Amino acid sequence: MSSNSYDAKSVQEALSICGHNPGSIDGKMGPNTEKAIKSFQKEAGVGVDGIVGPNTSAALAKTLGEKSVRASGLKGYFESGGGAGASGDM
């Protein structure tokens, strides 16, 4: 399981804001975070693979954009690709 170029803490915080509990926001991509990613992917209608790639990051950005002002920084993070070499999603 991987988040590719997205740091785990940002992924966890985004999932939490979107209503998908990743467990502790500890910066570790463990089984609770993977479960939350898959839950989000299913709800968002993107390929369910537990990886935050282009399709999942776009869905996170869209969902975060619909959430509180607190989410605006994370929205920009996912829209910008988070980091180099993003890949994944079905």
Long-range contacts (C-beta under 8 A, 24 or more apart in sequence): 1-29, 1-33, 1-34, 1-37, 1-50, 1-51, 2-29, 2-51, 2-52, 2-88, 3-29, 3-37, 3-51, 3-52, 4-51, 4-52, 4-53, 4-82, 4-83, 4-85, 4-86, 4-87, 4-88, 5-81, 5-82, 5-83, 5-84, 5-85, 5-86, 6-52, 6-57, 6-77, 6-78, 6-82, 6-83, 6-86, 7-82, 7-83, 8-33, 10-74, 10-77, 10-82, 11-37, 11-52, 12-36, 13-74, 14-60, 14-64, 14-71, 14-74, 14-78, 15-40, 15-60, 17-64, 17-67, 17-68, 17-70, 17-71, 17-74, 18-60, 18-63, 18-64, 18-67, 46-89, 46-90, 47-89, 47-90, 48-90, 49-88, 49-89, 49-90, 51-88, 51-89, 52-82, 52-88, 53-86, 53-87, 53-88, 53-89, 54-86, 54-87, 54-88, 54-89, 55-89, 55-90, 56-88, 56-89, 57-81, 57-82, 57-86
